[in-house]
Amino acid sequence: IKKMVPYVTGSASGWMTFRGARRRRAIDKGFVLSDHCDWQGLLSSIEATGCEKVICTHGYTDIFSRYLREKGYDARTEETQYEGEAGEQEAKKEQED
């Protein structure tokens, strides 16, 4: 990368919709593009696999796991050290302000 100076850094993430995301991640350009599927996409994936147990690790874990239990799945939440968790908390605080 030293040969490519000057260079510009970029990131594609759903988090780019939030003010300050580029600054917090120390990047020059941000592109709003989420790699997560939506509610219906998650449900379709779960149904397609034929799984019986679902462990929700980030996002709206309580709501989603409760919905899955109502649908008959063995679903629960699990805390992880997923990098996005901090970003989710910051985004929620920004929305409340």
C-alpha positions as CSV (number, residue, x, y, z in Angstrom):
1,I,0.0,0.0,0.0
2,K,3.0,2.3,0.5
3,K,3.3,2.4,-3.3
4,M,-0.2,3.6,-3.7
5,V,0.1,6.9,-1.7
6,P,-1.9,9.0,-1.5
7,Y,-4.9,6.6,-1.0
8,V,-8.4,6.8,0.2
9,T,-10.0,4.3,2.6
10,G,-13.6,3.3,2.4
11,S,-16.1,1.0,4.0
12,A,-19.5,-0.4,3.0
13,S,-21.8,-1.0,5.9
14,G,-25.4,-0.4,7.1
15,W,-23.8,1.5,9.9
16,M,-22.8,4.3,7.4
17,T,-26.4,5.6,7.7
18,F,-25.5,6.9,11.2
19,R,-23.8,10.2,11.7
20,G,-20.2,9.9,12.8
21,A,-19.7,6.3,11.5
22,R,-16.9,7.3,9.2
23,R,-15.1,9.3,11.8
24,R,-15.4,6.5,14.4
25,R,-14.0,4.0,12.0
26,A,-11.3,6.4,10.7
27,I,-12.2,6.0,7.0
28,D,-12.5,8.5,4.2
29,K,-15.6,7.4,2.4
30,G,-18.6,5.5,3.6
31,F,-21.1,3.6,1.5
32,V,-24.5,2.5,2.9
33,L,-24.8,-1.2,2.1
34,S,-25.9,-3.7,4.6
35,D,-24.7,-7.3,4.5
36,H,-27.5,-8.4,6.9
37,C,-30.8,-9.8,5.7
38,D,-34.1,-8.4,6.8
39,W,-36.7,-10.1,9.0
40,Q,-38.3,-12.0,6.2
41,G,-34.8,-13.0,4.9
42,L,-33.9,-14.4,8.3
43,L,-37.1,-16.4,8.5
44,S,-36.6,-17.8,5.0
45,S,-33.1,-18.8,5.8
46,I,-34.2,-20.6,9.0
47,E,-37.0,-22.4,7.2
48,A,-34.7,-23.4,4.3
49,T,-32.2,-25.0,6.6
50,G,-34.8,-27.1,8.5
51,C,-33.0,-26.2,11.8
52,E,-34.6,-26.7,15.1
53,K,-32.5,-24.5,17.3
54,V,-31.7,-20.8,16.7
55,I,-29.2,-18.7,18.7
56,C,-29.6,-15.0,18.2
57,T,-26.4,-13.1,18.8
58,H,-26.9,-9.4,17.9
59,G,-29.5,-7.0,16.7
60,Y,-33.1,-7.3,18.1
61,T,-32.3,-10.7,19.7
62,D,-35.0,-10.7,22.3
63,I,-37.8,-9.8,19.9
64,F,-36.6,-12.2,17.2
65,S,-36.0,-15.2,19.5
66,R,-39.4,-14.6,21.2
67,Y,-41.1,-14.6,17.8
68,L,-39.3,-17.8,16.8
69,R,-40.3,-19.5,20.0
70,E,-43.9,-18.6,19.3
71,K,-43.4,-20.3,15.9
72,G,-42.2,-23.5,17.6
73,Y,-38.4,-23.1,17.4
74,D,-36.0,-23.7,20.2
75,A,-34.6,-20.1,20.1
76,R,-32.6,-18.1,22.6
77,T,-30.2,-15.2,22.8
78,E,-26.4,-15.4,23.5
79,E,-24.1,-12.5,24.2
80,T,-21.0,-12.3,22.0
81,Q,-18.0,-10.0,21.6
82,Y,-19.3,-9.1,18.1
83,E,-17.6,-5.9,17.0
84,G,-20.9,-4.4,15.9
85,E,-22.5,-4.5,19.3
86,A,-20.7,-1.3,20.4
87,G,-21.9,0.4,17.2
88,E,-25.4,-0.7,17.8
89,Q,-25.4,0.8,21.3
90,E,-23.9,4.1,20.0
91,A,-26.5,4.3,17.3
92,K,-29.3,3.8,19.7
93,K,-27.9,6.6,21.9
94,E,-27.7,8.9,18.9
95,Q,-31.3,8.2,17.9
96,E,-32.5,8.9,21.4
97,D,-30.7,12.3,21.5
